[in-house]
């Protein structure tokens, strides 16, 4: 596919150099091949070359899958090809966590990540889990299609200090309101993160009064989460 000014991959990679953009496209085609070994070798080579792991998991992998999504939209690949690439990404995430991330000493749940019920896209959520684990937080991932009542029951039981929601499709944005409304009713105040590239379209108003803006964060990309964890996150133990 020739990158044009109209496709999402080009728009998302405007801040990158041409050489990095081409490297990400090369990586995308390795993912499409389904070759886990070559995909992992690509990741390790980037680390050897001095590319920080944050760039790999916040830029390289998301943009490679964005590029693959564009190929699917243009009927250049099938949905099966896209699923194969997604499975290789899952493998890379799991292998990196096993090889490079030391499990936290604290065994109680410190963070929870879930996709809004009905939203089938989970790569961003899985990468968020990796970033939280890398920061030393014991994180539970509740997966896709997480119904609100089960989500809330888990939060109420484990009382994590961070609750992160992923939403990737515009028709699911209204559901975020219900999740946030329910979280407002908790007997304690966790840090609440809502993430997704469409988050700027979300308008949240609460019937329970103004939300605590110091505890509610809207993030459009994984770089924002990584930066928040490094610079702004101050763990507060729920009472």
Secondary structure as a PSIPRED ss2 file (coil, helix, strand):
# PSIPRED VFORMAT (PSIPRED V4.0)

   1 X C   1.000  0.000  0.000
   2 X C   1.000  0.000  0.000
   3 X C   1.000  0.000  0.000
   4 X C   1.000  0.000  0.000
   5 X C   1.000  0.000  0.000
   6 X C   1.000  0.000  0.000
   7 X C   1.000  0.000  0.000
   8 X H   0.000  1.000  0.000
   9 X H   0.000  1.000  0.000
  10 X H   0.000  1.000  0.000
  11 X H   0.000  1.000  0.000
  12 X H   0.000  1.000  0.000
  13 X C   1.000  0.000  0.000
  14 X C   1.000  0.000  0.000
  15 X C   1.000  0.000  0.000
  16 X C   1.000  0.000  0.000
  17 X C   1.000  0.000  0.000
  18 X H   0.000  1.000  0.000
  19 X H   0.000  1.000  0.000
  20 X H   0.000  1.000  0.000
  21 X H   0.000  1.000  0.000
  22 X H   0.000  1.000  0.000
  23 X H   0.000  1.000  0.000
  24 X H   0.000  1.000  0.000
  25 X H   0.000  1.000  0.000
  26 X H   0.000  1.000  0.000
  27 X H   0.000  1.000  0.000
  28 X H   0.000  1.000  0.000
  29 X H   0.000  1.000  0.000
  30 X H   0.000  1.000  0.000
  31 X H   0.000  1.000  0.000
  32 X H   0.000  1.000  0.000
  33 X H   0.000  1.000  0.000
  34 X C   1.000  0.000  0.000
  35 X C   1.000  0.000  0.000
  36 X H   0.000  1.000  0.000
  37 X H   0.000  1.000  0.000
  38 X H   0.000  1.000  0.000
  39 X H   0.000  1.000  0.000
  40 X H   0.000  1.000  0.000
  41 X H   0.000  1.000  0.000
  42 X H   0.000  1.000  0.000
  43 X H   0.000  1.000  0.000
  44 X H   0.000  1.000  0.000
  45 X H   0.000  1.000  0.000
  46 X H   0.000  1.000  0.000
  47 X H   0.000  1.000  0.000
  48 X H   0.000  1.000  0.000
  49 X C   1.000  0.000  0.000
  50 X C   1.000  0.000  0.000
  51 X C   1.000  0.000  0.000
  52 X C   1.000  0.000  0.000
  53 X H   0.000  1.000  0.000
  54 X H   0.000  1.000  0.000
  55 X H   0.000  1.000  0.000
  56 X H   0.000  1.000  0.000
  57 X H   0.000  1.000  0.000
  58 X H   0.000  1.000  0.000
  59 X H   0.000  1.000  0.000
  60 X H   0.000  1.000  0.000
  61 X H   0.000  1.000  0.000
  62 X H   0.000  1.000  0.000
  63 X H   0.000  1.000  0.000
  64 X H   0.000  1.000  0.000
  65 X H   0.000  1.000  0.000
  66 X H   0.000  1.000  0.000
  67 X H   0.000  1.000  0.000
  68 X H   0.000  1.000  0.000
  69 X H   0.000  1.000  0.000
  70 X H   0.000  1.000  0.000
  71 X H   0.000  1.000  0.000
  72 X H   0.000  1.000  0.000
  73 X H   0.000  1.000  0.000
  74 X C   1.000  0.000  0.000
  75 X C   1.000  0.000  0.000
  76 X C   1.000  0.000  0.000
  77 X C   1.000  0.000  0.000
  78 X C   1.000  0.000  0.000
  79 X H   0.000  1.000  0.000
  80 X H   0.000  1.000  0.000
  81 X H   0.000  1.000  0.000
  82 X H   0.000  1.000  0.000
  83 X H   0.000  1.000  0.000
  84 X H   0.000  1.000  0.000
  85 X H   0.000  1.000  0.000
  86 X H   0.000  1.000  0.000
  87 X H   0.000  1.000  0.000
  88 X H   0.000  1.000  0.000
  89 X H   0.000  1.000  0.000
  90 X H   0.000  1.000  0.000
  91 X H   0.000  1.000  0.000
  92 X H   0.000  1.000  0.000
  93 X H   0.000  1.000  0.000
  94 X H   0.000  1.000  0.000
  95 X H   0.000  1.000  0.000
  96 X H   0.000  1.000  0.000
  97 X H   0.000  1.000  0.000
  98 X H   0.000  1.000  0.000
  99 X H   0.000  1.000  0.000
 100 X H   0.000  1.000  0.000
 101 X C   1.000  0.000  0.000
 102 X C   1.000  0.000  0.000
 103 X C   1.000  0.000  0.000
 104 X C   1.000  0.000  0.000
 105 X C   1.000  0.000  0.000
 106 X C   1.000  0.000  0.000
 107 X C   1.000  0.000  0.000
 108 X C   1.000  0.000  0.000
 109 X C   1.000  0.000  0.000
 110 X C   1.000  0.000  0.000
 111 X E   0.000  0.000  1.000
 112 X E   0.000  0.000  1.000
 113 X E   0.000  0.000  1.000
 114 X E   0.000  0.000  1.000
 115 X E   0.000  0.000  1.000
 116 X E   0.000  0.000  1.000
 117 X C   1.000  0.000  0.000
 118 X C   1.000  0.000  0.000
 119 X C   1.000  0.000  0.000
 120 X C   1.000  0.000  0.000
 121 X C   1.000  0.000  0.000
 122 X C   1.000  0.000  0.000
 123 X H   0.000  1.000  0.000
 124 X H   0.000  1.000  0.000
 125 X H   0.000  1.000  0.000
 126 X H   0.000  1.000  0.000
 127 X H   0.000  1.000  0.000
 128 X H   0.000  1.000  0.000
 129 X H   0.000  1.000  0.000
 130 X H   0.000  1.000  0.000
 131 X H   0.000  1.000  0.000
 132 X H   0.000  1.000  0.000
 133 X H   0.000  1.000  0.000
 134 X H   0.000  1.000  0.000
 135 X C   1.000  0.000  0.000
 136 X C   1.000  0.000  0.000
 137 X C   1.000  0.000  0.000
 138 X C   1.000  0.000  0.000
 139 X E   0.000  0.000  1.000
 140 X E   0.000  0.000  1.000
 141 X E   0.000  0.000  1.000
 142 X C   1.000  0.000  0.000
 143 X C   1.000  0.000  0.000
 144 X C   1.000  0.000  0.000
 145 X C   1.000  0.000  0.000
 146 X E   0.000  0.000  1.000
 147 X C   1.000  0.000  0.000
 148 X H   0.000  1.000  0.000
 149 X H   0.000  1.000  0.000
 150 X H   0.000  1.000  0.000
 151 X H   0.000  1.000  0.000
 152 X H   0.000  1.000  0.000
 153 X H   0.000  1.000  0.000
 154 X H   0.000  1.000  0.000
 155 X H   0.000  1.000  0.000
 156 X H   0.000  1.000  0.000
 157 X H   0.000  1.000  0.000
 158 X H   0.000  1.000  0.000
 159 X C   1.000  0.000  0.000
 160 X C   1.000  0.000  0.000
 161 X C   1.000  0.000  0.000
 162 X E   0.000  0.000  1.000
 163 X E   0.000  0.000  1.000
 164 X E   0.000  0.000  1.000
 165 X E   0.000  0.000  1.000
 166 X E   0.000  0.000  1.000
 167 X C   1.000  0.000  0.000
 168 X C   1.000  0.000  0.000
 169 X C   1.000  0.000  0.000
 170 X H   0.000  1.000  0.000
 171 X H   0.000  1.000  0.000
 172 X H   0.000  1.000  0.000
 173 X H   0.000  1.000  0.000
 174 X H   0.000  1.000  0.000
 175 X H   0.000  1.000  0.000
 176 X H   0.000  1.000  0.000
 177 X H   0.000  1.000  0.000
 178 X H   0.000  1.000  0.000
 179 X H   0.000  1.000  0.000
 180 X H   0.000  1.000  0.000
 181 X H   0.000  1.000  0.000
 182 X H   0.000  1.000  0.000
 183 X H   0.000  1.000  0.000
 184 X H   0.000  1.000  0.000
 185 X C   1.000  0.000  0.000
 186 X C   1.000  0.000  0.000
 187 X C   1.000  0.000  0.000
 188 X C   1.000  0.000  0.000
 189 X C   1.000  0.000  0.000
 190 X C   1.000  0.000  0.000
 191 X E   0.000  0.000  1.000
 192 X E   0.000  0.000  1.000
 193 X E   0.000  0.000  1.000
 194 X E   0.000  0.000  1.000
 195 X E   0.000  0.000  1.000
 196 X C   1.000  0.000  0.000
 197 X C   1.000  0.000  0.000
 198 X C   1.000  0.000  0.000
 199 X H   0.000  1.000  0.000
 200 X H   0.000  1.000  0.000
 201 X H   0.000  1.000  0.000
 202 X C   1.000  0.000  0.000
 203 X C   1.000  0.000  0.000
 204 X C   1.000  0.000  0.000
 205 X C   1.000  0.000  0.000
 206 X C   1.000  0.000  0.000
 207 X C   1.000  0.000  0.000
 208 X C   1.000  0.000  0.000
 209 X C   1.000  0.000  0.000
 210 X C   1.000  0.000  0.000
 211 X C   1.000  0.000  0.000
 212 X C   1.000  0.000  0.000
 213 X C   1.000  0.000  0.000
 214 X C   1.000  0.000  0.000
 215 X C   1.000  0.000  0.000
 216 X E   0.000  0.000  1.000
 217 X E   0.000  0.000  1.000
 218 X E   0.000  0.000  1.000
 219 X E   0.000  0.000  1.000
 220 X C   1.000  0.000  0.000
 221 X C   1.000  0.000  0.000
 222 X H   0.000  1.000  0.000
 223 X H   0.000  1.000  0.000
 224 X H   0.000  1.000  0.000
 225 X H   0.000  1.000  0.000
 226 X H   0.000  1.000  0.000
 227 X H   0.000  1.000  0.000
 228 X H   0.000  1.000  0.000
 229 X H   0.000  1.000  0.000
 230 X H   0.000  1.000  0.000
 231 X H   0.000  1.000  0.000
 232 X C   1.000  0.000  0.000
 233 X C   1.000  0.000  0.000
 234 X C   1.000  0.000  0.000
 235 X C   1.000  0.000  0.000
 236 X C   1.000  0.000  0.000
 237 X C   1.000  0.000  0.000
 238 X C   1.000  0.000  0.000
 239 X C   1.000  0.000  0.000
